[in-house]
Amino acid sequence: MDTYRAEAERADIARVDPERVRAWVEGWVISRLASPPVEEEWGFSFDVGMSRQVTRHVLPEADEALVRKLTETFTAPGTWLKVMLPRETVRPWMAAGWDFGDPGFLMSTAVRPVSAPVPDGYRLRTWTRGGLTRALVVTADGTFAARGQVAIPPGTRTAVVDQVETAVNQRRKGLGSLVMRTLANAGAEAGAEAAVLGATPEGRALYESLGWRTESPLTGLVRNPSAVPAV
């Protein structure tokens, strides 16, 4: 967590490119089958439609006044805010009844075709439907090993990587890198020149090893499902 705090504070110094955030939002809603994003004066809103994440609001340029206003205004359980600021900055601004989600980072990289050899003993399958390309790695007997997916919103040249996962017993075998390179190639083939993703602190090391850079913290605020209005 100390590493996360230090990196977040450094990333917070630079202003995040709003168009990069827009691309991430537009790709994320494709990846998660969420509703089309609605542009607000302060960012973007869209419905996710899950019990613990009903609606999400993304704030590219949050400040104290905005966070205080929105956390006081949005009181429905399962409402999320995503801000490009460290937890330590946002914590004093949150209204009662809000908690933090897992820490994360917004990351980006240039996209170009790369070699993606499949290790012996594994099989790779990719398929595309509805603007979303998925990559699946399985063992010789068909057991799940790794996966990931990439969306390229229409009219953009930015690929959005999402849902990258490696089975616990399959880690440190190059499978995460295989998935990432496969998704990068899919993005390049579709005309993308850049890619963005939301990374966990654990996943960030893999992405950095592949040339990704941190753009900003990606802090989630969630209206606690058990929260009740303060008296």
C-alpha positions in Angstrom: 0.0 0.0 0.0 2.9 2.4 0.6 4.0 1.8 -3.0 0.5 2.6 -4.2 0.4 5.8 -2.1 3.8 7.0 -3.4 3.0 6.3 -7.0 -0.5 7.8 -6.7 0.9 11.1 -5.2 3.4 11.4 -8.1 0.8 10.6 -10.7 -1.5 13.2 -9.1 0.9 16.0 -10.0 0.1 15.7 -13.8 -3.3 16.5 -15.2 -5.0 13.5 -16.8 -5.9 13.8 -20.5 -9.7 14.0 -20.5 -9.8 12.3 -23.9 -7.9 9.4 -22.6 -10.5 9.1 -19.8 -13.3 9.3 -22.4 -11.7 6.5 -24.4 -11.4 4.3 -21.3 -15.1 5.0 -20.4 -16.4 4.2 -23.9 -14.3 1.0 -24.1 -15.3 -0.1 -20.6 -19.0 0.1 -21.3 -18.5 -2.1 -24.4 -16.4 -4.6 -22.4 -18.9 -4.8 -19.5 -22.1 -4.5 -21.6 -23.0 -1.4 -19.7 -25.3 1.3 -21.0 -24.0 4.0 -23.3 -22.3 6.7 -21.3 -24.1 10.0 -20.8 -21.8 13.1 -20.8 -22.3 15.3 -17.8 -20.8 18.7 -17.2 -18.3 17.0 -14.7 -17.7 13.7 -16.5 -19.7 10.6 -17.5 -22.5 8.5 -16.1 -23.7 5.0 -17.2 -25.6 2.1 -15.8 -23.7 -1.2 -15.0 -26.8 -3.0 -13.9 -25.3 -5.2 -11.1 -26.6 -5.4 -7.6 -23.4 -4.0 -6.0 -22.6 -1.7 -8.9 -25.8 -0.3 -10.3 -24.6 3.0 -11.7 -21.1 4.4 -12.2 -20.0 8.1 -12.5 -16.5 8.9 -13.8 -14.9 12.2 -12.9 -11.9 13.1 -15.0 -11.2 16.3 -13.1 -12.6 15.9 -9.6 -12.0 18.5 -6.8 -13.2 18.8 -3.2 -16.4 20.7 -4.1 -17.5 18.2 -6.7 -16.8 15.1 -4.6 -18.6 16.6 -1.7 -21.6 17.5 -3.9 -21.9 14.2 -5.6 -21.4 12.0 -2.5 -24.2 14.0 -0.8 -26.4 13.9 -3.9 -26.1 10.2 -4.9 -27.4 8.1 -2.1 -28.6 4.9 -3.8 -26.7 1.8 -2.7 -24.4 0.4 -5.4 -23.6 3.9 -6.8 -19.9 4.3 -7.8 -17.7 7.3 -8.4 -14.3 6.9 -10.1 -11.8 9.7 -9.6 -8.3 10.2 -10.8 -6.9 11.2 -7.4 -5.3 9.3 -4.5 -7.4 8.0 -1.7 -5.6 10.2 0.8 -6.7 13.3 -1.1 -10.4 12.2 -1.5 -11.0 10.7 1.9 -11.8 13.9 3.8 -14.3 15.0 1.0 -16.5 11.9 1.1 -20.0 12.1 2.7 -21.1 9.6 5.3 -22.1 6.2 3.9 -19.4 6.0 1.3 -16.5 3.5 1.2 -13.5 2.9 -1.0 -13.3 0.2 -3.6 -10.0 -1.5 -4.4 -7.2 0.8 -5.3 -6.2 1.1 -9.0 -4.4 3.0 -11.7 -5.3 4.3 -15.1 -2.5 3.2 -17.5 -1.7 3.6 -21.1 0.7 2.5 -23.9 1.3 2.9 -27.6 0.0 0.0 -29.7 2.0 -1.8 -32.3 2.1 -5.5 -33.5 4.3 -7.7 -31.4 5.3 -11.3 -31.3 3.0 -13.5 -29.1 4.3 -17.1 -29.1 2.1 -19.6 -27.2 4.2 -21.7 -24.7 4.3 -25.4 -25.1 1.4 -27.2 -23.4 -1.1 -24.4 -23.9 -3.7 -23.4 -26.5 -4.8 -19.8 -27.3 -8.2 -19.0 -28.8 -9.5 -15.5 -29.7 -12.9 -14.4 -31.0 -14.6 -11.1 -31.7 -18.3 -10.2 -31.2 -19.9 -6.8 -30.9 -16.7 -4.8 -31.0 -15.1 -6.9 -28.3 -12.2 -9.3 -28.8 -11.5 -11.9 -26.2 -8.4 -14.1 -25.6 -8.5 -17.3 -23.8 -5.6 -19.5 -22.8 -6.2 -23.1 -21.7 -4.0 -26.1 -20.9 -3.7 -29.1 -23.2 -6.7 -30.7 -21.4 -8.8 -27.5 -21.7 -8.3 -26.2 -18.1 -8.6 -22.4 -17.8 -5.2 -20.7 -17.5 -5.6 -17.0 -18.5 -7.9 -14.6 -20.2 -8.5 -11.0 -21.2 -10.5 -8.8 -23.6 -10.1 -5.6 -25.6 -12.7 -3.1 -26.9 -12.2 -0.5 -29.5 -14.9 2.1 -29.4 -16.2 3.2 -32.9 -14.5 6.4 -34.1 -11.5 6.1 -31.9 -8.0 4.9 -32.2 -7.7 3.8 -28.6 -8.1 0.2 -27.5 -9.4 -0.5 -24.0 -8.0 -3.7 -22.3 -10.1 -5.2 -19.6 -10.7 -8.3 -17.4 -7.2 -9.7 -17.6 -6.8 -12.7 -15.3 -4.4 -15.6 -14.8 -5.3 -18.7 -12.8 -3.4 -18.7 -9.5 -1.6 -22.0 -10.3 -0.7 -20.7 -13.8 1.1 -17.5 -12.8 4.8 -16.7 -13.7 4.6 -18.8 -16.9 4.3 -15.9 -19.3 0.6 -16.3 -19.8 -0.4 -12.8 -18.7 2.1 -11.4 -21.2 0.7 -13.7 -23.9 -2.8 -12.4 -23.3 -1.6 -8.8 -23.3 0.4 -9.1 -26.5 -2.5 -10.9 -28.2 -4.9 -8.1 -27.2 -2.4 -5.5 -28.4 -2.2 -7.2 -31.7 -6.0 -7.3 -32.0 -6.1 -3.6 -31.2 -3.4 -2.8 -33.8 -5.2 -4.9 -36.4 -8.4 -2.9 -35.8 -6.5 0.4 -36.2 -5.8 1.4 -32.6 -2.7 3.5 -32.0 -2.9 3.6 -28.2 -4.4 1.5 -25.4 -5.7 2.2 -21.9 -6.7 0.1 -18.9 -7.6 0.2 -15.3 -5.0 -1.7 -13.3 -4.9 -3.2 -9.8 -1.7 -2.7 -7.9 -0.9 -6.4 -8.4 -1.4 -6.2 -12.2 0.5 -3.0 -12.6 3.9 -4.8 -12.5 3.0 -7.0 -15.4 1.8 -4.0 -17.5 4.9 -1.9 -16.7 7.1 -4.8 -17.8 5.3 -4.6 -21.2 5.9 -0.9 -21.5 2.7 0.6 -20.0 2.9 3.8 -18.0 0.8 5.1 -15.1 -1.4 8.1 -16.0 -3.1 8.6 -12.7 -4.6 6.9 -9.6 -8.0 5.4 -10.3 -9.9 5.6 -7.0 -13.3 4.0 -6.6 -15.9 5.4 -4.2 -18.9 3.2 -3.5 -22.1 4.0 -1.7 -22.2 1.2 0.9 -25.2 -1.1 0.3 -25.7 -1.2 4.1 -25.4 2.5 4.5 -28.4 4.5 5.8 -28.9 8.2 5.6 -27.2 10.1 8.5 -29.7 11.6 10.9 
